[in-house]
Amino acid sequence: MVVSRICPQKNLLQAISIVSKIKGMIQFDIYGTKEDKEYWDRCEKALHTIPQNITWRYCDAVPAEKVIPTFLEYDIFILPTLGENFGHVIYEALVAGCIPVISNRTPWAKLSTYSCGFVIPLENEDAYVQCIQNYVDMDENGIYTQSLNAMKYAEKKYRESVQSSGYYRIIK
């Protein structure tokens, strides 16, 4: 699944290219505002060429209060973004236990250290394909374990941010 604005910065075209190389039956859902109509037209054209083992849907934008509940319905979140200052949507995926597979152009560099996702250089599309394929081939227990790890990592990051913000000291 993808949740992001649909514009060149979020790199949906590369996500489509990656997903189109996956073997096995998968559902690829796209959520987001069509911010750049011309870019969406290019993405839609690419979507119509992907293999039949991949079912795709455009699901429109998700209201802010429904982002985490939407992530709860999915196993993997792919975002080969060209750059993020923070990547709130990555944090929201982690909170929901949806495993992020993201580019190395975000501050979320330690996902693999905590066994809760992967950070892959944009230039290495083969690594994205292999990573997603590994998840497609993984048994339910493996997905479940990484999903739990994602939620634990989100909680750890939240606690760290509260402690470093001074908010923790105010309420104590």
N, C-alpha and C positions, 0 to 999 in steps of 0.2 A: 504494500500500500504506500501511497504518497499523500502527504498532507502538506500543502504549501501554496503560496501564491503561484499562479501559472505565469511565469516570466523567465527570461533567459537566466537570471541570477540563480534560480532554484534548480535549473538543469534537468527538467523533466525529460527532455529529448534523450539525454544520456541514460536516465533511468529506464526509459522505454527500450533503448538499445540493449541494456544489460538484461532486462527481463526477457527480451525476445530470444535470448540464447539459453534459457533455462529449459531443462528436460523435465518432464512430468507435468501433471495437471496442476495449474495454479490459478488463483483468482488475483488479479491486479486491479485494485481500485484506486482511483485518483480523486482526491478531495482538494478543492481550492477555488479561489476566485480567478476567473480568466482575465487577469490584469492586462495581458498583452495578447490581443486577438490574433494578430499575425503569427505570433509564436504558438498559440494554441492550435491554429490551423496546421502548422508544421507538425506539431505533436499528434494531432488527430490523424493526419495522413500517415505518419509512422505507425500509429496504433492499428490502422487498417491493414498493415502488412505483417503483423506478428503472427507466429504460428498458431494453429488451432488448439494446441494444448494450453494456451493461455487465454483465459477469459478476462476481458477488461470492462470496466465501467467508469464513466465519469459521474461522480456523485455530488457535484456542486460544492460550494463552500460549507464549512461546518461552523455553526455559531460557537463562540468561545466556550460557553458552558457545556458544550457537547463534545469538545475535542477529546478529553480523556475517556468518556464513555465510548466514543467511536474507536479509539485505540484499543479498548478492551476486546473488541471483536476481531482483532488481527494478531498474527504472530510476529511479522517482520515489517519494519518501517524503513524504506530506502530513501535517502536524501543525498544525492551526489552534488550538493550545493557548491557554488563557486565561492561562497564565503558567508559566514555568519559572525556577528559580534558576540552573540550569546547562543541563540538557537533554542528559544523557549519551546518550540515544538518537539525538539529532541528530549528536553526534560519531561514534557508531557507524555511522550511515548514511554520513557523509562518509568514514570509513575504508574502507568497502566500495565507495565510488564510487556510492552511491545518492543521487541528487540531492534535497536537502530543499527543500520548499516549505512554509514555516512562518509562524507569526504573528510580529508585531513585539513579542511579550511574552516574549522570550527574550534571552539575552545574545549570540545569534548574528547580530548586525546586519550583518555585512560579507559575507554569502554572495554577493550580486550583484556586489560589488566584485571578487571573485575568480572570477567566472563559474562558480560551483559550486552555485547554488541561488537561491532568492528568499525574501525576508522581506516579508510583505504585512500591512497592517493588517487586523485581524479584521473591521472594519466594511466593508471593500471586497471583498465576495464576488465581484463581477464581475471584479476583478483576479485573484483566485484561479482563477476559471474560465478566463480568458484565458491565464494562465500555464500551467496544466495543458494547455489545448488546444494551446498552442504546442509543448509537449513531445510531445504525441500526434502532431502534424503534422510534427515535426522528423525529419530523416533520421538514420540510424544514426551517421553521422560526427559530427553535432552532439551527440547524446546521449553518444557515446564521449568527445568532447572535454570536455564538462562533467563527466562521470564522472571522468576523469583529474584535472581541476581540483579536484574534491571531495577526492580522495585526497591531492593535493598540499597542499591547505589543511589537511586533518586533520594531516598530517605537520608542517606549519608550526606549528600550534597546539600540537602535542605538544612540539616542540622549545622553543617559547617557555615552556611550562609547566614543563619540566624545568629550563631555565635560571633561571627566576624562583623555583623552589622551593628552590634550594640543593643539590639532589640532584646536579646536574651537577658542582658544585664538590667534593663529597665523593668522587665516583668518579674524578675527574681526577687 
